[in-house]
Amino acid sequence: MKNITPEEVRKKVEGNETINIVDVREPEEVEEGKIPGAKHIPLGSLDERKDELDKDTEYVMVCRSGGRSGKATAFLEENGYNVINMDGGMLAWEGSVDK
């Protein structure tokens, strides 16, 4: 499994680089704030919604602490997607958030 640090993600977001982020937390967690531009697909809905993602696009998976996004990353990798897990999740995120 590939991993990326929150700092690396923040630099890409703030530098307006193309980065595709998928937040797999529950809706009430996302209401507290998500990384700007992140797509919200709760982990429990990922299997039925994975077709919303393009297998040719790289995605950074995010959750609260890195556990659920790790599961999402492993699941999507098994299904042929190009995904990276953000270490530490939103607990480690120091950038801005959209509410």
C-alpha positions, -999 to 999 in steps of 0.1 A, spaced: 0 0 0 13 34 -9 11 62 17 14 99 16 18 123 46 -8 150 54 20 176 48 25 163 13 -12 165 6 -15 200 21 13 213 -1 -4 199 -32 -38 214 -22 -23 248 -13 -2 247 -45 -33 241 -66 -18 209 -79 -42 183 -93 -50 160 -64 -81 138 -61 -91 132 -25 -118 108 -13 -129 112 23 -144 79 36 -156 92 70 -192 92 81 -214 123 72 -214 137 107 -175 136 107 -174 154 74 -197 181 87 -169 191 111 -147 199 80 -131 181 51 -101 189 29 -111 214 3 -121 196 -29 -124 162 -13 -151 139 -26 -171 122 2 -179 85 -1 -184 68 33 -165 36 37 -197 16 40 -209 29 6 -176 24 -12 -184 -9 -27 -216 3 -43 -201 37 -53 -167 27 -65 -179 31 -101 -179 69 -94 -141 67 -94 -119 64 -125 -94 35 -125 -69 57 -145 -70 85 -119 -49 85 -87 -69 91 -55 -57 99 -20 -79 82 6 -86 100 39 -105 92 71 -102 103 108 -70 86 118 -59 64 88 -75 31 96 -106 33 75 -88 49 47 -63 21 48 -91 -4 44 -105 17 16 -71 18 -1 -67 -20 2 -102 -26 -12 -98 -3 -41 -63 -16 -49 -78 -51 -51 -103 -38 -76 -77 -22 -99 -78 14 -87 -47 37 -82 -50 48 -46 -28 62 -18 -36 62 19 -30 95 38 -12 86 70 -27 99 102 -60 110 87 -77 142 96 -63 141 131 -29 149 115 -43 174 90 -30 210 96 -44 226 65 -76 244 59 -110 226 58 -143 232 41 -174 230 63 
